[in-house]
Amino acid sequence: MKRLFIGLLVLTIFLSGCVSKTNDVIKNNNAKQTYDFQYIKMMTQYNGWALGENKIYITSDKGKTWIDVSPATKNNIFSWYFLNENYSWVLYSDGTLHETRNRGKSWVGSKVPFTMGKLFFLQKKDGLNGWMLKEYGPASGDNPIDVYKLIDSKWKLISKGKMPNNSLKDDNSISFEGEKTSFIFLPDAKTGIITVEYRIPGKYGLYLSSDSGYTWNKKDIPLLSKFKDDSILFYSPNFFDCEKETIVILPVCIYDIKHNDYQIIFMNSSDDGSTWKELSSFSIKEKPIEINLVDKNNWIILTNNSLFITNNNGKTWNKIKPPKNTVQIQFIDSKNGWALVKSQLDTHLYYSNNGGSSWEKLF
């Protein structure tokens, strides 16, 4: 009888443990997170940032899991900038700019004289350099802007943009006309580039600064003059350090109305945007969703149904199939890349370690 009691007790404990483990599995499955990301920025193969619905996340395992490190505010995110795996800035609708230098463990917020626009930061040996392209909101395709600079920990207006019906000419400010599509500074912290997109065929805007953003001059590109009857669309330029010089690569998309196709021209400049030459060109039938310049040789073009990849600065291209409903592609080198997938029902993130040939679903 005693042996029977002990046997029943051991069986009860064993079954109880199995039920406990089963409950733990159920809890873990139910706790599996989903994320509504709008944008990701991987800094290394393992570490990166993501923007959710008014939330900021970090990952340290290639994007498999994410941690909410958002500042303590309920306001809407209007702008952001991820500089490296430690530094990040988030601008909220109440005009507060939050900064972290430790991957979101702590944030410092300060009131700034803008709520909308494009942030840009550079980390140099002598300290941090920051700029803001302040936007006032689009008006029939036009967008007035001002330029602010971070000086002695304070944001100061350094360039007042032109407003409608401005009668001044050649006043070294940026035109009211057109949508400002990108805003960067080169590593010298003096050369700035703003690209502008117009709705008028053959018209485009490229503004250059050589004095850290205080003055701006419109730059014409002779090789684009032949596209006077076509729509000219600028994608964000990027810069790369090559031996003793900095090379800027600017992707330009030409929409040919007659043939209903898109010609992508990759232009480069080695003299801070003063002159431009064509590196390569590529024609496709779909408008690019995104053009990702990984380095001076590896470029990515994402369309609704295809992913075009070159590893030799446009000499040859490889067409592959991205995950369905991909809205953003980011590669950090020729092998490691991520695809952000969004549909009406959910959001997913995929990872590739072989240049996009195959994809692993992370969540």
Contacts in CASP RR format, 6 or more apart in sequence:
PFRMAT RR
TARGET T0000
AUTHOR 0000-0000-0000
METHOD contacts of the structure
MODEL  1
MKRLFIGLLVLTIFLSGCVSKTNDVIKNNNAKQTYDFQYIKMMTQYNGWA
LGENKIYITSDKGKTWIDVSPATKNNIFSWYFLNENYSWVLYSDGTLHET
RNRGKSWVGSKVPFTMGKLFFLQKKDGLNGWMLKEYGPASGDNPIDVYKL
IDSKWKLISKGKMPNNSLKDDNSISFEGEKTSFIFLPDAKTGIITVEYRI
PGKYGLYLSSDSGYTWNKKDIPLLSKFKDDSILFYSPNFFDCEKETIVIL
PVCIYDIKHNDYQIIFMNSSDDGSTWKELSSFSIKEKPIEINLVDKNNWI
ILTNNSLFITNNNGKTWNKIKPPKNTVQIQFIDSKNGWALVKSQLDTHLY
YSNNGGSSWEKLF
32 363 0 8 1.000
33 65 0 8 1.000
33 66 0 8 1.000
33 363 0 8 1.000
34 346 0 8 1.000
34 347 0 8 1.000
34 363 0 8 1.000
35 50 0 8 1.000
35 52 0 8 1.000
35 57 0 8 1.000
35 66 0 8 1.000
35 347 0 8 1.000
35 349 0 8 1.000
35 363 0 8 1.000
36 52 0 8 1.000
36 53 0 8 1.000
36 347 0 8 1.000
37 50 0 8 1.000
37 51 0 8 1.000
37 52 0 8 1.000
37 57 0 8 1.000
37 340 0 8 1.000
37 342 0 8 1.000
37 347 0 8 1.000
37 349 0 8 1.000
38 51 0 8 1.000
38 52 0 8 1.000
38 53 0 8 1.000
39 50 0 8 1.000
39 51 0 8 1.000
39 52 0 8 1.000
39 80 0 8 1.000
39 328 0 8 1.000
39 340 0 8 1.000
40 48 0 8 1.000
40 49 0 8 1.000
40 50 0 8 1.000
40 51 0 8 1.000
40 328 0 8 1.000
40 330 0 8 1.000
40 338 0 8 1.000
40 340 0 8 1.000
40 349 0 8 1.000
41 48 0 8 1.000
41 49 0 8 1.000
41 50 0 8 1.000
41 82 0 8 1.000
41 330 0 8 1.000
42 48 0 8 1.000
42 63 0 8 1.000
42 330 0 8 1.000
42 332 0 8 1.000
42 336 0 8 1.000
42 337 0 8 1.000
42 338 0 8 1.000
43 49 0 8 1.000
43 82 0 8 1.000
43 84 0 8 1.000
43 85 0 8 1.000
43 332 0 8 1.000
44 85 0 8 1.000
44 332 0 8 1.000
45 62 0 8 1.000
45 332 0 8 1.000
45 336 0 8 1.000
46 59 0 8 1.000
46 60 0 8 1.000
46 61 0 8 1.000
46 62 0 8 1.000
47 58 0 8 1.000
47 59 0 8 1.000
47 60 0 8 1.000
47 85 0 8 1.000
47 103 0 8 1.000
48 58 0 8 1.000
48 59 0 8 1.000
48 60 0 8 1.000
48 63 0 8 1.000
48 82 0 8 1.000
48 85 0 8 1.000
49 56 0 8 1.000
49 57 0 8 1.000
49 58 0 8 1.000
49 82 0 8 1.000
49 88 0 8 1.000
50 56 0 8 1.000
50 57 0 8 1.000
50 58 0 8 1.000
50 59 0 8 1.000
50 66 0 8 1.000
51 57 0 8 1.000
51 77 0 8 1.000
51 80 0 8 1.000
54 70 0 8 1.000
54 74 0 8 1.000
54 75 0 8 1.000
54 76 0 8 1.000
54 77 0 8 1.000
55 68 0 8 1.000
55 70 0 8 1.000
56 68 0 8 1.000
56 69 0 8 1.000
56 70 0 8 1.000
56 71 0 8 1.000
56 77 0 8 1.000
56 80 0 8 1.000
56 88 0 8 1.000
56 90 0 8 1.000
56 104 0 8 1.000
57 66 0 8 1.000
57 67 0 8 1.000
57 68 0 8 1.000
57 69 0 8 1.000
57 70 0 8 1.000
58 66 0 8 1.000
58 67 0 8 1.000
58 69 0 8 1.000
58 103 0 8 1.000
58 104 0 8 1.000
59 65 0 8 1.000
59 66 0 8 1.000
59 67 0 8 1.000
62 351 0 8 1.000
62 362 0 8 1.000
63 338 0 8 1.000
63 349 0 8 1.000
63 351 0 8 1.000
63 362 0 8 1.000
63 363 0 8 1.000
64 362 0 8 1.000
64 363 0 8 1.000
69 100 0 8 1.000
69 103 0 8 1.000
69 104 0 8 1.000
69 105 0 8 1.000
70 90 0 8 1.000
71 90 0 8 1.000
71 92 0 8 1.000
71 98 0 8 1.000
71 107 0 8 1.000
71 109 0 8 1.000
72 107 0 8 1.000
73 92 0 8 1.000
73 94 0 8 1.000
73 96 0 8 1.000
73 98 0 8 1.000
75 92 0 8 1.000
75 93 0 8 1.000
75 94 0 8 1.000
75 96 0 8 1.000
76 92 0 8 1.000
76 93 0 8 1.000
77 90 0 8 1.000
77 91 0 8 1.000
77 92 0 8 1.000
77 93 0 8 1.000
78 91 0 8 1.000
78 92 0 8 1.000
78 93 0 8 1.000
78 115 0 8 1.000
78 116 0 8 1.000
78 117 0 8 1.000
79 90 0 8 1.000
79 91 0 8 1.000
79 116 0 8 1.000
79 117 0 8 1.000
79 118 0 8 1.000
79 119 0 8 1.000
80 88 0 8 1.000
80 89 0 8 1.000
80 90 0 8 1.000
80 91 0 8 1.000
80 119 0 8 1.000
81 88 0 8 1.000
81 89 0 8 1.000
81 119 0 8 1.000
81 120 0 8 1.000
81 121 0 8 1.000
82 88 0 8 1.000
83 89 0 8 1.000
83 121 0 8 1.000
83 123 0 8 1.000
84 123 0 8 1.000
85 103 0 8 1.000
86 100 0 8 1.000
86 101 0 8 1.000
86 102 0 8 1.000
86 103 0 8 1.000
87 99 0 8 1.000
87 100 0 8 1.000
87 101 0 8 1.000
87 121 0 8 1.000
87 123 0 8 1.000
88 99 0 8 1.000
88 100 0 8 1.000
88 103 0 8 1.000
88 104 0 8 1.000
89 97 0 8 1.000
89 98 0 8 1.000
89 99 0 8 1.000
89 119 0 8 1.000
89 121 0 8 1.000
90 97 0 8 1.000
90 98 0 8 1.000
90 107 0 8 1.000
91 97 0 8 1.000
91 98 0 8 1.000
91 112 0 8 1.000
91 114 0 8 1.000
91 115 0 8 1.000
91 117 0 8 1.000
91 119 0 8 1.000
92 98 0 8 1.000
92 115 0 8 1.000
93 115 0 8 1.000
94 115 0 8 1.000
95 111 0 8 1.000
95 112 0 8 1.000
95 114 0 8 1.000
95 115 0 8 1.000
96 109 0 8 1.000
96 110 0 8 1.000
96 111 0 8 1.000
96 112 0 8 1.000
97 109 0 8 1.000
97 110 0 8 1.000
97 111 0 8 1.000
97 112 0 8 1.000
98 107 0 8 1.000
98 108 0 8 1.000
98 109 0 8 1.000
99 107 0 8 1.000
99 108 0 8 1.000
99 109 0 8 1.000
99 110 0 8 1.000
100 106 0 8 1.000
100 107 0 8 1.000
100 108 0 8 1.000
112 132 0 8 1.000
112 148 0 8 1.000
112 155 0 8 1.000
113 134 0 8 1.000
113 148 0 8 1.000
113 155 0 8 1.000
113 157 0 8 1.000
114 132 0 8 1.000
114 134 0 8 1.000
114 146 0 8 1.000
114 148 0 8 1.000
114 155 0 8 1.000
116 134 0 8 1.000
116 135 0 8 1.000
116 136 0 8 1.000
116 137 0 8 1.000
117 132 0 8 1.000
117 133 0 8 1.000
117 134 0 8 1.000
117 135 0 8 1.000
117 145 0 8 1.000
118 132 0 8 1.000
118 133 0 8 1.000
118 135 0 8 1.000
118 180 0 8 1.000
118 182 0 8 1.000
118 183 0 8 1.000
119 130 0 8 1.000
119 131 0 8 1.000
119 132 0 8 1.000
120 130 0 8 1.000
120 131 0 8 1.000
120 132 0 8 1.000
120 133 0 8 1.000
120 183 0 8 1.000
120 184 0 8 1.000
120 185 0 8 1.000
121 128 0 8 1.000
121 129 0 8 1.000
121 130 0 8 1.000
121 131 0 8 1.000
122 128 0 8 1.000
122 129 0 8 1.000
122 130 0 8 1.000
122 185 0 8 1.000
122 187 0 8 1.000
122 189 0 8 1.000
123 129 0 8 1.000
124 187 0 8 1.000
124 189 0 8 1.000
128 150 0 8 1.000
129 150 0 8 1.000
129 185 0 8 1.000
129 189 0 8 1.000
130 149 0 8 1.000
130 150 0 8 1.000
131 147 0 8 1.000
131 148 0 8 1.000
131 149 0 8 1.000
131 150 0 8 1.000
131 183 0 8 1.000
131 185 0 8 1.000
131 213 0 8 1.000
132 147 0 8 1.000
132 148 0 8 1.000
132 149 0 8 1.000
132 155 0 8 1.000
133 145 0 8 1.000
133 146 0 8 1.000
133 147 0 8 1.000
133 180 0 8 1.000
133 183 0 8 1.000
133 194 0 8 1.000
134 145 0 8 1.000
134 146 0 8 1.000
134 147 0 8 1.000
134 148 0 8 1.000
135 143 0 8 1.000
135 144 0 8 1.000
135 145 0 8 1.000
135 180 0 8 1.000
136 143 0 8 1.000
136 144 0 8 1.000
136 145 0 8 1.000
137 143 0 8 1.000
137 144 0 8 1.000
138 179 0 8 1.000
141 178 0 8 1.000
141 179 0 8 1.000
141 199 0 8 1.000
142 164 0 8 1.000
142 176 0 8 1.000
142 177 0 8 1.000
142 178 0 8 1.000
142 179 0 8 1.000
143 176 0 8 1.000
143 178 0 8 1.000
143 179 0 8 1.000
143 180 0 8 1.000
144 161 0 8 1.000
144 162 0 8 1.000
144 163 0 8 1.000
144 164 0 8 1.000
144 176 0 8 1.000
145 161 0 8 1.000
145 174 0 8 1.000
145 180 0 8 1.000
146 157 0 8 1.000
146 159 0 8 1.000
146 160 0 8 1.000
146 161 0 8 1.000
147 157 0 8 1.000
147 158 0 8 1.000
147 159 0 8 1.000
147 161 0 8 1.000
147 174 0 8 1.000
147 213 0 8 1.000
147 216 0 8 1.000
148 155 0 8 1.000
148 156 0 8 1.000
148 157 0 8 1.000
148 158 0 8 1.000
149 155 0 8 1.000
149 156 0 8 1.000
149 158 0 8 1.000
149 212 0 8 1.000
149 213 0 8 1.000
158 212 0 8 1.000
158 213 0 8 1.000
158 214 0 8 1.000
159 172 0 8 1.000
159 173 0 8 1.000
159 174 0 8 1.000
159 209 0 8 1.000
159 213 0 8 1.000
159 214 0 8 1.000
159 215 0 8 1.000
159 216 0 8 1.000
160 173 0 8 1.000
161 173 0 8 1.000
161 174 0 8 1.000
161 175 0 8 1.000
161 176 0 8 1.000
162 168 0 8 1.000
162 171 0 8 1.000
162 173 0 8 1.000
162 174 0 8 1.000
162 175 0 8 1.000
162 176 0 8 1.000
163 176 0 8 1.000
164 176 0 8 1.000
166 176 0 8 1.000
172 215 0 8 1.000
172 216 0 8 1.000
172 217 0 8 1.000
173 215 0 8 1.000
173 216 0 8 1.000
174 180 0 8 1.000
174 194 0 8 1.000
174 196 0 8 1.000
174 207 0 8 1.000
174 216 0 8 1.000
175 196 0 8 1.000
175 205 0 8 1.000
175 218 0 8 1.000
177 196 0 8 1.000
177 198 0 8 1.000
178 196 0 8 1.000
178 197 0 8 1.000
178 198 0 8 1.000
178 199 0 8 1.000
178 205 0 8 1.000
179 196 0 8 1.000
179 197 0 8 1.000
179 198 0 8 1.000
180 194 0 8 1.000
180 195 0 8 1.000
180 196 0 8 1.000
181 195 0 8 1.000
181 196 0 8 1.000
181 197 0 8 1.000
181 234 0 8 1.000
181 235 0 8 1.000
181 236 0 8 1.000
182 193 0 8 1.000
182 194 0 8 1.000
182 195 0 8 1.000
182 234 0 8 1.000
182 235 0 8 1.000
182 236 0 8 1.000
182 237 0 8 1.000
183 193 0 8 1.000
183 194 0 8 1.000
184 192 0 8 1.000
184 193 0 8 1.000
184 236 0 8 1.000
184 237 0 8 1.000
184 238 0 8 1.000
184 239 0 8 1.000
185 191 0 8 1.000
185 192 0 8 1.000
185 193 0 8 1.000
185 212 0 8 1.000
185 213 0 8 1.000
186 192 0 8 1.000
186 193 0 8 1.000
186 239 0 8 1.000
186 246 0 8 1.000
186 248 0 8 1.000
186 272 0 8 1.000
187 239 0 8 1.000
187 241 0 8 1.000
187 246 0 8 1.000
188 246 0 8 1.000
188 272 0 8 1.000
189 212 0 8 1.000
190 209 0 8 1.000
190 210 0 8 1.000
190 211 0 8 1.000
190 212 0 8 1.000
191 208 0 8 1.000
191 209 0 8 1.000
191 210 0 8 1.000
191 272 0 8 1.000
191 273 0 8 1.000
192 208 0 8 1.000
192 209 0 8 1.000
192 210 0 8 1.000
192 212 0 8 1.000
192 213 0 8 1.000
193 206 0 8 1.000
193 207 0 8 1.000
193 208 0 8 1.000
193 209 0 8 1.000
193 237 0 8 1.000
193 248 0 8 1.000
193 273 0 8 1.000
194 206 0 8 1.000
194 207 0 8 1.000
194 216 0 8 1.000
195 204 0 8 1.000
195 205 0 8 1.000
195 206 0 8 1.000
195 207 0 8 1.000
195 234 0 8 1.000
195 236 0 8 1.000
195 237 0 8 1.000
195 250 0 8 1.000
196 204 0 8 1.000
196 205 0 8 1.000
196 206 0 8 1.000
196 207 0 8 1.000
196 234 0 8 1.000
197 204 0 8 1.000
197 205 0 8 1.000
197 232 0 8 1.000
197 233 0 8 1.000
197 234 0 8 1.000
198 204 0 8 1.000
198 205 0 8 1.000
198 232 0 8 1.000
199 231 0 8 1.000
201 228 0 8 1.000
201 229 0 8 1.000
201 230 0 8 1.000
201 231 0 8 1.000
201 232 0 8 1.000
201 257 0 8 1.000
202 224 0 8 1.000
202 227 0 8 1.000
202 228 0 8 1.000
202 229 0 8 1.000
202 230 0 8 1.000
202 231 0 8 1.000
202 232 0 8 1.000
203 232 0 8 1.000
204 221 0 8 1.000
204 224 0 8 1.000
204 232 0 8 1.000
204 234 0 8 1.000
204 252 0 8 1.000
205 218 0 8 1.000
205 219 0 8 1.000
205 234 0 8 1.000
206 218 0 8 1.000
206 219 0 8 1.000
206 220 0 8 1.000
206 221 0 8 1.000
206 234 0 8 1.000
207 216 0 8 1.000
207 217 0 8 1.000
207 218 0 8 1.000
207 219 0 8 1.000
208 216 0 8 1.000
208 217 0 8 1.000
208 219 0 8 1.000
208 272 0 8 1.000
208 273 0 8 1.000
208 274 0 8 1.000
209 215 0 8 1.000
209 216 0 8 1.000
209 217 0 8 1.000
210 272 0 8 1.000
219 273 0 8 1.000
219 274 0 8 1.000
221 267 0 8 1.000
221 276 0 8 1.000
223 265 0 8 1.000
223 267 0 8 1.000
223 276 0 8 1.000
223 277 0 8 1.000
223 278 0 8 1.000
224 232 0 8 1.000
224 252 0 8 1.000
227 254 0 8 1.000
229 257 0 8 1.000
230 254 0 8 1.000
230 255 0 8 1.000
230 256 0 8 1.000
230 257 0 8 1.000
231 254 0 8 1.000
231 255 0 8 1.000
231 257 0 8 1.000
232 252 0 8 1.000
232 253 0 8 1.000
232 254 0 8 1.000
233 252 0 8 1.000
233 253 0 8 1.000
233 254 0 8 1.000
233 255 0 8 1.000
234 250 0 8 1.000
234 251 0 8 1.000
234 252 0 8 1.000
234 253 0 8 1.000
235 250 0 8 1.000
235 251 0 8 1.000
235 252 0 8 1.000
235 253 0 8 1.000
235 288 0 8 1.000
235 290 0 8 1.000
235 291 0 8 1.000
236 251 0 8 1.000
236 291 0 8 1.000
237 248 0 8 1.000
237 249 0 8 1.000
237 250 0 8 1.000
237 251 0 8 1.000
237 293 0 8 1.000
238 248 0 8 1.000
238 249 0 8 1.000
238 293 0 8 1.000
239 246 0 8 1.000
239 247 0 8 1.000
239 248 0 8 1.000
239 249 0 8 1.000
240 246 0 8 1.000
240 247 0 8 1.000
240 249 0 8 1.000
240 295 0 8 1.000
240 296 0 8 1.000
242 296 0 8 1.000
245 270 0 8 1.000
246 270 0 8 1.000
246 272 0 8 1.000
247 268 0 8 1.000
247 269 0 8 1.000
247 270 0 8 1.000
247 296 0 8 1.000
248 268 0 8 1.000
248 269 0 8 1.000
248 270 0 8 1.000
248 272 0 8 1.000
248 273 0 8 1.000
249 266 0 8 1.000
249 267 0 8 1.000
249 268 0 8 1.000
249 279 0 8 1.000
249 293 0 8 1.000
249 296 0 8 1.000
250 266 0 8 1.000
250 267 0 8 1.000
250 268 0 8 1.000
250 269 0 8 1.000
250 276 0 8 1.000
251 264 0 8 1.000
251 265 0 8 1.000
251 266 0 8 1.000
251 267 0 8 1.000
251 291 0 8 1.000
251 293 0 8 1.000
251 299 0 8 1.000
252 264 0 8 1.000
252 265 0 8 1.000
252 266 0 8 1.000
252 267 0 8 1.000
253 262 0 8 1.000
253 263 0 8 1.000
253 264 0 8 1.000
253 265 0 8 1.000
253 287 0 8 1.000
253 288 0 8 1.000
253 291 0 8 1.000
254 262 0 8 1.000
254 263 0 8 1.000
254 264 0 8 1.000
254 265 0 8 1.000
255 261 0 8 1.000
255 262 0 8 1.000
255 287 0 8 1.000
256 262 0 8 1.000
256 263 0 8 1.000
260 285 0 8 1.000
261 283 0 8 1.000
261 284 0 8 1.000
261 285 0 8 1.000
262 283 0 8 1.000
262 284 0 8 1.000
262 285 0 8 1.000
262 286 0 8 1.000
262 287 0 8 1.000
262 288 0 8 1.000
263 281 0 8 1.000
263 282 0 8 1.000
263 283 0 8 1.000
264 281 0 8 1.000
264 282 0 8 1.000
264 283 0 8 1.000
264 284 0 8 1.000
264 288 0 8 1.000
264 291 0 8 1.000
264 301 0 8 1.000
265 278 0 8 1.000
265 280 0 8 1.000
265 281 0 8 1.000
266 278 0 8 1.000
266 279 0 8 1.000
266 280 0 8 1.000
266 281 0 8 1.000
266 282 0 8 1.000
266 299 0 8 1.000
266 313 0 8 1.000
266 314 0 8 1.000
267 276 0 8 1.000
267 277 0 8 1.000
267 278 0 8 1.000
267 279 0 8 1.000
268 276 0 8 1.000
268 277 0 8 1.000
268 279 0 8 1.000
269 275 0 8 1.000
269 276 0 8 1.000
269 277 0 8 1.000
279 313 0 8 1.000
279 314 0 8 1.000
280 310 0 8 1.000
280 313 0 8 1.000
280 314 0 8 1.000
280 315 0 8 1.000
282 301 0 8 1.000
282 308 0 8 1.000
282 314 0 8 1.000
282 317 0 8 1.000
284 301 0 8 1.000
284 303 0 8 1.000
284 306 0 8 1.000
284 308 0 8 1.000
286 303 0 8 1.000
286 304 0 8 1.000
286 305 0 8 1.000
286 306 0 8 1.000
287 303 0 8 1.000
288 301 0 8 1.000
288 302 0 8 1.000
288 303 0 8 1.000
289 302 0 8 1.000
289 303 0 8 1.000
289 304 0 8 1.000
289 326 0 8 1.000
289 327 0 8 1.000
289 328 0 8 1.000
290 300 0 8 1.000
290 301 0 8 1.000
290 302 0 8 1.000
290 328 0 8 1.000
290 329 0 8 1.000
291 299 0 8 1.000
291 300 0 8 1.000
291 301 0 8 1.000
291 302 0 8 1.000
292 299 0 8 1.000
292 300 0 8 1.000
292 301 0 8 1.000
292 302 0 8 1.000
292 329 0 8 1.000
292 330 0 8 1.000
292 331 0 8 1.000
293 299 0 8 1.000
293 300 0 8 1.000
294 300 0 8 1.000
294 331 0 8 1.000
294 332 0 8 1.000
294 333 0 8 1.000
294 334 0 8 1.000
295 333 0 8 1.000
296 313 0 8 1.000
297 310 0 8 1.000
297 311 0 8 1.000
297 312 0 8 1.000
297 313 0 8 1.000
298 309 0 8 1.000
298 310 0 8 1.000
298 311 0 8 1.000
298 331 0 8 1.000
298 333 0 8 1.000
298 334 0 8 1.000
299 309 0 8 1.000
299 310 0 8 1.000
299 313 0 8 1.000
299 314 0 8 1.000
300 307 0 8 1.000
300 308 0 8 1.000
300 309 0 8 1.000
300 329 0 8 1.000
300 331 0 8 1.000
301 307 0 8 1.000
301 308 0 8 1.000
301 309 0 8 1.000
302 322 0 8 1.000
302 326 0 8 1.000
302 328 0 8 1.000
302 329 0 8 1.000
305 321 0 8 1.000
306 319 0 8 1.000
306 320 0 8 1.000
306 321 0 8 1.000
306 322 0 8 1.000
307 319 0 8 1.000
307 320 0 8 1.000
307 321 0 8 1.000
307 322 0 8 1.000
307 326 0 8 1.000
307 329 0 8 1.000
307 356 0 8 1.000
308 317 0 8 1.000
308 318 0 8 1.000
308 319 0 8 1.000
309 317 0 8 1.000
309 318 0 8 1.000
309 320 0 8 1.000
309 355 0 8 1.000
309 356 0 8 1.000
310 316 0 8 1.000
310 317 0 8 1.000
310 318 0 8 1.000
311 334 0 8 1.000
320 356 0 8 1.000
320 357 0 8 1.000
322 329 0 8 1.000
322 339 0 8 1.000
322 356 0 8 1.000
322 359 0 8 1.000
323 339 0 8 1.000
323 341 0 8 1.000
323 348 0 8 1.000
323 350 0 8 1.000
323 359 0 8 1.000
323 361 0 8 1.000
324 341 0 8 1.000
325 341 0 8 1.000
325 342 0 8 1.000
325 343 0 8 1.000
326 339 0 8 1.000
326 340 0 8 1.000
326 341 0 8 1.000
326 350 0 8 1.000
327 340 0 8 1.000
327 341 0 8 1.000
327 342 0 8 1.000
328 339 0 8 1.000
328 340 0 8 1.000
329 337 0 8 1.000
329 338 0 8 1.000
329 339 0 8 1.000
329 340 0 8 1.000
330 337 0 8 1.000
330 338 0 8 1.000
330 340 0 8 1.000
331 337 0 8 1.000
331 338 0 8 1.000
331 355 0 8 1.000
334 355 0 8 1.000
335 352 0 8 1.000
335 353 0 8 1.000
335 354 0 8 1.000
335 355 0 8 1.000
336 351 0 8 1.000
336 352 0 8 1.000
336 353 0 8 1.000
336 355 0 8 1.000
337 351 0 8 1.000
337 352 0 8 1.000
337 353 0 8 1.000
337 355 0 8 1.000
337 356 0 8 1.000
338 349 0 8 1.000
338 350 0 8 1.000
338 351 0 8 1.000
338 352 0 8 1.000
339 349 0 8 1.000
339 350 0 8 1.000
339 351 0 8 1.000
339 352 0 8 1.000
339 359 0 8 1.000
340 347 0 8 1.000
340 348 0 8 1.000
340 349 0 8 1.000
341 347 0 8 1.000
341 348 0 8 1.000
341 349 0 8 1.000
341 350 0 8 1.000
342 348 0 8 1.000
348 361 0 8 1.000
348 362 0 8 1.000
348 363 0 8 1.000
349 361 0 8 1.000
349 362 0 8 1.000
349 363 0 8 1.000
350 359 0 8 1.000
350 360 0 8 1.000
350 361 0 8 1.000
350 362 0 8 1.000
351 359 0 8 1.000
351 360 0 8 1.000
351 362 0 8 1.000
352 358 0 8 1.000
352 359 0 8 1.000
352 360 0 8 1.000
353 360 0 8 1.000
END
